[in-house]
Amino acid sequence: MDWYLSFAAAMIVLITAIVYAIAAAGKYRPGRIATPLNVVFGGLFVSVFICLLPIYHSILADAAGGVLKTIAFSLHNTFQVFTVDADRSLILESIACREPWLSATYSGFLSVAFVAAPILTFGFVLSLFKNVSALFRYVLHYYHDAYVFSELNERSLALGADLRKNRKRAVIVYTDVFDDRDQLSSELVERAREMRAICFRKDALTVSFNAHSKRADVVFFAIGNDENKNVSHALKLIDRYRQRENTRVFVFSSGIDGELLLTKADKGKIKVRRVNEKRALVDRILYERGPELFEHAKATPEGDKKITAVLVGLGGHGREMLKALSWYCQMDGYHLEIHAFDADEKAEDRFRALAPELMDDRYNGVRIPGEAEYTIRIHSGIDVTTKTFADEITRLTDATYVFVSLGSDERNIRTAVDLRMTFERMRIQPVVQTIVFNPGEKAALQGVTNYRGQTYDIEFLGDLTTSYSEAVIMNSELEADALRRHLRWGREEEFWQYEYNYNSSVASALHLKARIACGVPGAEKREEELTDEQRKTIEMLEHRRWNAYMRSEGYVYSGSQEKSSRNDLAKMHHDLVDYSSLSEEDKRKDSRVGTV
């Protein structure tokens, strides 16, 4: 057997494996078998095997079945090289009688292999042991509720920590966990271990959770940073566990593609909930702090009150807040004016495409009896760090509410502080809210004052610890209220199946709470307890809210009041008209939905 050819082939295999491992290191996706370590391990194994072939061929050339014995002995000794049990003297003596250059090169390579192979073997076995150890710990929790996360990150860690605090006996499982990639991931793994979580290196799809007790809950969270991957992951989990009782899947996704794919999926017995994190935060802010909007409204010469909202940033959170305020602030005796600022030159154009009829001049800034009333102005192409922005703000002398969402904690805090300074110069004190994700920063900033002891009076919202908790994600009071609203006209399974029903019911629950806080006559009563006057008040107000809500969702009037003209695929509805144009049947729907 040609020694030169064998050595060349061995080097080609090893170099190819090393190059592939280096190239794949940055692109590697957790859950795959071909990890960089495994690739190098396999490449070295094959190259050592190839190098041993000519050695054992020369020894067994004259023996019966020499070829098969050569392969067998080479394979056997390759395993021994990787387990620190190889016959080094025999191998090196066989090499020594070759040409000096070949002997030196061969012996040099195998000497390195004798050291590197056991180290790689240890790493390979250790990686397997970690999964086996995690699996063993998981089996020990057979009868306990299990909460399984598709990824270990700051959000999943915050939710897992809250679950651990509330559910001492539950098993918290993180999958796709790698503690050797960088410092941040190592810190996350350490924090997960401190809460006694089980960490699988494998993908959640490669670990079988069917072995868990059927009486215990298994809750999956597709909560990675890639929303498309979250949806794909959730669909595969649904397909695998759809016949399992006591199973839920929470999918963190905000895109329309995720909504469509999850709606279409055959969910079987599984409850699936898509979590639009930006919308959920805005809903929670309104549920917990929304009534403050009405408390701080300013009286007008006409005898009613005006809410002037300033939204700084029309990214995900700002856009959701703009949509929500348009219907949430529909209240008798109140008028709404919104000023939204964004650096994007096409901010208004983009929002008009999203909600065309909401921004239509027939409704925006126009007061029509029985119709939604609001004025929305979007100031496009204005950077918050410019004098142009400062000048625009100083013109808003009646501002009552400010919401800052510019995409980073630092920018949010700086802008909120600058705005408070500007308002102080204007001698007005609107409510100022901004998003701060870092829980440590939020805690440190609460009640912050300047060196004179003057408080900035800024509300910092949306930190990870509060936003990613069991009460918010899984068992929110708002969601329970929304379900009760939905059951007034539909079945529970439709609430979970279709996001149209879920979101509509959440909006209804939010507005009911605001009505009660504002003292709307009859809001706290059941439909059958209403007087005729209260019924009409409730119906008109509910229809105003519903019109603004539907338009904020992108719906437009269908062009006819015939029910057959409704087309949800085209987002066209026949009831997007003023209250007086509704049928008596549809008016009764408004009074039924508009009370407790």
N, C-alpha and C positions, 0 to 999 in steps of 0.2 A: 504494500500500500504506500502511495506517495506521501512522504512526510511533509514536503513543501505544500502540496495541494491541501492537505488536511489543516495545516497551520493557517494557510490563507483563508480557507473556508471558515475556520473558527474565529479569526479576527473580523471577517466580514459580518458574521452573525452578532458578535459582541458589540462592535462599533455601531451597527444598525440599531441594536437594542438601546444603547446609551443615547444616541442621537434622537431616537423616537421618544425616549423617556424625558429628555430635556425639552423637546418641542411640545410634548403633551402636558408638561408640568403646569403651565399656565392655563391650559384649556381643559384640564381634567374635570370631569363632572363626577361628583360623589355618587357612589352606587355601582359604578362600573368595576368589572373584575380587573381590567388591564390598567392597574395603577402604575405610576412610574416605578415604584419599588418592585412590583411583580414582573414588569417588563425586563428590568435589569436582572432580576433573579433568574428569569427564564432564559435570557440571553446568555448569561454566564454558564448556566447549567448545560445548555446545548453546546457552547464553545468548548467547555471542558470535556464533554463526551466525545466531540469530534477529535480533540487533541489526543485522547487516550486510545482511539481506534488503531492508529499505526503502531503504538507501543504494544498492545496486546495481540495485534496481528503478527508482529515479528516474533513474539513468544510462542504463539499457538499456530503458526503457519503450517507446521507438519502434523498437527493433531487432527484426528477425525472430527468432521463438523467444525472445522476451524473458523469459518465465517460466523456461524451462529454463536460459537463460544466467544469469539472476539467481541461481538456486539453485547453478549450477556455480561462478560467480565468488565467491559468498558462502562456499561450502564451501572453495574454493581459498584464499581470503584468511583464513579461519578457521585453516586449517593454518599459514599464514604468520605469523599472530599468535602461535601457539604455538611457532614456530621462529625468532622474532626477525627475520622477513623481510617483514612486512606493509607495504603502501603507506600509511603513516600520514597523509601529506599529503593524498592523495586522499580518505581517509576523513574526516579532520577538516574539510577544505574543504566536503565535501558536508553535514556536520552544521552548519557555521557559518551557512548560509543559512536555517536553520530558526528557529522562534520562540526567543527568548532563553532561556526556561526549559528548553525541550526540548533546545536546543543545549548548554547548560551541563551538564544531567544526562547526556545521551548521551556528550558528550566526556569528562566526569568518569569515567563507568563504563568506557569503552573505554581511557582512559589507565591506569586501574588494571589492566585486563585485559592491556594491553601489557606490564606489569611482572610480574604474577602468573602469566600463562600460561607463559612460558618457565621460570619456577621450578618450576611443577607438572610441566612436561614433563621437566625434569631429574630430579625425584624419581621420576616414573613410569618413565623409561628406566633410572634407577639400580636400581630394584626389579627390573626385568626382567633387567638385567645381572647382578645378584647370583645369580639362579637360573641364568642361562646359564653364568656362571662356575663355579658349583657343579657343574652338569651336565658341563661340560667336564672339570673335575678328576676327577669320578667316572668318566667314560669312560676316562681315562688309567689307571685302576686295574682295567681289564677282567679281568685274570687273577688279581687278588688277592681273598682272602676279604673279604667285606663284612659289617659289623655295623651294622645300621640301627635307630636309635632313633626312636620315634614322637614324642618330645618332648625338649626340653632342660631338665633340672632337676637338682637336686643329686644325686639317685640315679643318673640316667642318666649324668651327668658322672663320677661316681665309678667306675661300671662301665666306661665308655669309657676312662678314664685307665688302669685296670688292664689292659684289653685292649691298649691302645697300648704299655704297658710290656712285656707278654708277647709281642706280635705286631707287630713293627716294620713289616712290609710290608703288614699288613692296612689296609683303608680303613674309617675310622670315620665314619658318616654320622648327622647329626642333622637331623630334619625339623621343620616347624612352628616355625622359629626366627625370632624377632623381636628385633632389637637396638635398637629405638627406642621400646620401651614404657615401661621404667623402669630405674632404676639396677641393680637386681638382675639383670634379663635381660641387660643390657649386660655385666655382669661375667661371667655364665655364657658368653656368646658369646666374650668375650675368652679365657677359660680353654679353651674348645673349640678356638679357633684356635691357641692355644699348643701343643696336642697334635696339630696338623695335621689336625684333623677337618674334614669337609666339611659346611657348614651350608646346608640348603635352606630357603627361606622357605615353600615349599609343603608340603602334607600328604604323608606317605609314599604315600598312595593315588593321588596325582596325579603321582608320579614312577615311571616304568617301570624296574623292576629285572630284567625279563626279558632285557634286552640283555646282562646279565652273563654271563661264561663259565660254561657248564654244569658245568665241572669244579671251579669255585670254590664255597666255602660262602657262602651268604647267610643271615644270622641276623637275624631281626626281633625287636625288643623293644617290646611294647606296654606302656609304662612311664609313662604320664601320671598325674596326680593324681586323675583321675576314673576309677574302676574300671569303671563302665558303658561309658564311652567306650573304655577299653582292650579290653574284650571285643568291642564292636562293631567296633573297628578290626581286631582279630585275626581275626574271622570274615571280614571282607572281604579281608584279606591271604591267608587260607587259600583262599578261593574263587578268588582271582586266580592264586595260585602253586602250587596243589595238585599239578600235574603236574611241577613242577620238582624235580629231584634235588638232594641236598645242601642242603636248605632246612629251617630250624628256626624256630619261633615261640615266644617266651616271653611269656606273658600275666600281668601282675601284677594279680591279683584274688583276693579272699578270699570273695566272696559265693557262695551256693549257685546263684544264677542263672547266674553265670559257669561254674561246674562243669557244670551241665546243658547249657547252650548249646554249650560246647566239646566235651563228650562226644558230643553228637548230630551235630556238624558232620562232613561228609565231608572227611577230611583228605588223601586221596590219598596222595602220597609224602612229605608234610610230617610232621616230628616236632613235636608241640605239647606244651608243658609249661606248666601254670598254676602261677604262683609265689604261694603264700600267704605273704606276707612275715613275718607274725607267727608262724605255725606253723613256718616255715623257721628263724627265729631261735631259737625254743625247741628245735627238733630239734638245731640246731648246738650250742647250749649243752650239751645232754645228751650229744651225741656227743663233745665236747671236754672237758667238765668234769664230766659226770654221775657218774663213779666217786667223786668227792669226797663225794657224798651218803652213800655207804656207809662211806667212811673216817672221816667225822666222826660217824657214828651212835654213840649212847651205850648202854653196857651196862645191862641191866635186872636186877633181882633174880632173874628167872626164867632167866637165863643166855643170853638172846638180845640183840639190839640194836634200838634204836628210832631211827627217823628222824622228827624233828619239824620239819616245814616250815612257814614263815610266808610267806604271799603277801600283799603289800600292793598292792591295786589289782586289780580283776577286769575290766579292759578287755580289749582283744584279746590282748595278751601274757600278762596274768595268767590269763585264762581258758584259753588254750592250755597254760600251764604247769600249771595245776590238773589238766586232763585228762591231760596227759602223766605227771605224777608218780604218778597213781593206778595206772598200769600199769608204769611204769618201775621203781618201787620194790618191785615184787613179787619178793622174793628170799628163799630159804630162810634162816632165822635172823634175819630182819629184820621189823620191824613199822613201819607208816607211819601217821603222824598229821599231818593238814594243817589249818592254821588260815588262812583266807582273809578279808581285810578289804576292805570297799568302802563308800564313802559312800552308795551307792544303797540306799534302804530296801528295794528288792525284789531285791537282788543274789542272795540264795539262791533266791528264787522263780524268777528267770530261769534260773539254772543248773539247777535241778530240771527245768525245761521242756526244757532242752537235753540233759540226760543223766538221765532219770527213774530208770532202774534202778540207775545208779551211786549215786544218793543214797537209794535205797530202804532203809528201816529193816531189811529182811530181809538186807541185805548190808553197809550202812554201819555200821561199828563192831561187826560180828559176825564171829567166827572160826568158819569151817566148814571141816573138812578137805577139801582138794582144790578150794577156792574162793579167789577173790581176797580178801585181807585188807587193810583200810584203815579209817581213821576220818577223815571229812571234816567240818569245822565251818566254816560260812560266817557271818561276823559282819557282818550287813548294817547299813547306816545309820550307820557309824562313820567320822567324819572323822579323818584322820591328824594333824591339828593340834590335836586336843582331848585333854583329860585322860582322857577315857573310853578313848581308844585307848592312851594310855600305861599306864593301869591294866591293860588287857587284856594288853598285852605283858609287864608285870612278872609276870603269872601263868604265863607260859610259861617256866618255869625250866629246861626241858630242850630249848629250841630249838636245832636243829643247822644249819638252813639257812633263809636269808631271801632272798626275791626281790621287788624293788621295781619296780613299773611303773605309774606314775601319769599317763603321757601327756605329760610334758614333762621335759626334762633338768634344769631348775632344781628342780622338785618332787622328782624322783627323787634327786638329789644331796642336797638338804636332808634328806629323810626318811631316807635311808640313813645319813647322818652322825648324825642324832638317834637312830636305832636303835642304832648302834654305841655311842653314849654311854650309852644305857639298858642295853645288855648289859654294858658295862664296870662299871656300878654293880651289876649282878646277878652279876658275876664269872663270866660265861660268854662264850665266843668262837665263836658260830656263823659259818658261811660267809655273807657278805653280798654279794649280787650286785644290781646295778641297771643299767638301760639308759641309756646316754648316746649319742645319735646324733651329736653334733658331734665329729668326729675330733680337732680341736684341743683341745677341752676334755678329751676322754678322755686324750690324750697328756699334758696338763698335770697331770691328776689321778692318774696312775699312781704309786703309792707315796707319795701325799701324806701329810704329817705335820703335827702341830700345832707350836706354837712350842717345845715341850719335846722335839721329835724323836720323839714317839710316833706310830706309823703308824696310820691309820684302818682299814687292812686291809679295804678294800672293793674288790670286783672290778667294774670298769666295762666293760660289754659292749654290743655292738650298734651300734658306730659305723658311719657310712656307708662309710668306706674299707674296713673289714673285711667288712661285710655285703654290699656290692655289689661283689663281685670275681668274676673268672672262676672261681676255685676254688670259691666258694660257690654262685654262681648256675648255672653251666654244667657244671662238671666236678668236682663235690664227691665226696670219698671216700665220704661217707655214701650218696649216690645210687648210686655204683658197688657198694657193699656191698648196698644194697637190691635192686638188679637181680639180683645173684648169688643173693640169697635167693629172689626171685621165680622165677627160672629152675629152681628145685628142683621147682616144681609147675605152672608156666605158661609161655606163650610171651612173647617180648620185646615184641611189638606190643601185647599186653594190658596190659603194665606201663605203657606210655605212653598207651594209649587210655583207661583207666579209673582215676580217682583212688582208688577203693576199693583197687585192687591196689597202686598206688604208695604210698599212705599206710600201708597194712598192712605192706608190705615194709620201709618205712623204720622203722616201729616194731619190727619183728622184728630188723632189723640193729642198732638201738640197744640193744635188750635183750641180744642175744648178746654184744656188746662188754662190757656190764656184767657178765654172767655170768662171762665169762672173767676180768675184773678181780677179781671176788669169789671166784674159785677154785671155782666150782660143778663138781663131779666130772663129767667127760665133755663139758663145754661146748666144749672145744677139739678134740674128736674128730669124725670122721664117724659117721654113724648106724650103719654096719656094724661099727664098732670098739667100740661100747658094750657093757659088761656088762649083765646083766639088771637089776642094782640101779641102775646109772647110767641105763639107759633109763627106768626108772620115775621116777627123780628128775627127769630132763629133761622127761618127759611131764607130770608133775604141775605142775612149775614153769611150763612153757610154757602149759598150759591156764589156770593162774591168771592169768598175764599176759594171755592172749588174752581171757579173760572181762572183765577190767578194761578192756582196750583197747576191746572192742566196746561195752561199756556207756558208756565215755567218748565214743564216737561216736554215742550215742543209741539203740543197739540194745537190745531187750528180748527176753525169752524168748518163744518162739512159742506156748507152752502145750502142746506135744507134741514128742516126740523123733523123730517121723517126719520124714524129710527133706522130704517134700512140704509140711510146715507152714512151711518157710522162706519169708519174703517180704521181699526187700530193699527194695521200694518202701515197705513199712510199717516197715522196720528191725526185723524179727522173725527170730530165729534159733533153730533147734532144739537147738543145742549149748551154749547158755548155761545149763549145769547144772554140778554139781560133777564132779570127775574120775571118781569111781567110777561115775557114771551114763552115761559115754560108752561107745560101742561100741568093740570092739577095733580096728576099722578107723580110727576117729577118734583113738584113742590113738596109733596108729602115725604118723598125720599130725603129731602133736605132737612125737614124737621125731625125725621127719625134719626138721621146720622148726627144732627147738630146738638143733641142732648146727651146726658149721661146714660 
